[in-house]
Amino acid sequence: MKYIEKKVEDPRTGAEIGLHIVSGLQVDYINNSTFVTISSFVSKDKKQGGKDSLSVNTFTIPGSPDWDAIPYEWALSELVKAQPEDFVPETYIGYVNPYMFAGGKIKDQ
């Protein structure tokens, strides 16, 4: 299984998280939207050691993978795309920046 490796600050706790895996995925081909839930862990070592995820966030991705694509791999590649220069993040409590994983590396477990 593939995952995103990038150290970021968890928006809810402020703790540093570094391993992010797809724990849920829904593709809506009719409305051209994808919903991906990412479980984030402190590190790969901690996850392999049986530790629980520190946070879980759901992202809405505009668009959907081609029929011949592997949906979770497509979703990971969308999540690591660069944040557009004109993007302005929201500021309300509970907001999760959809570009949180921009520049992250997709790796194989």
RAWO-V120861 format. One record per backbone hydrogen bond with DSSP energy under -1.0 kcal/mol. NH is the residue of the N-H (numbers start at 1). CO is the residue of the C=O. If there is no record, write none. Layout:
BEGIN
[[NH,CO] [NH,CO]]
END
This chain:
BEGIN
[[3,107] [4,20] [5,105] [6,18] [8,17] [10,15] [14,10] [17,8] [18,41] [19,41] [20,4] [21,39] [23,37] [24,37] [26,35] [28,33] [33,28] [34,61] [35,26] [36,59] [37,24] [38,57] [39,21] [40,55] [41,19] [47,43] [48,44] [49,45] [50,47] [51,46] [54,40] [55,40] [57,38] [59,36] [61,34] [63,32] [69,66] [74,70] [75,71] [76,72] [77,73] [78,74] [79,75] [80,76] [81,78] [87,84] [95,92] [100,97] [102,99] [103,80] [104,101] [105,5] [107,3] [109,1]]
END
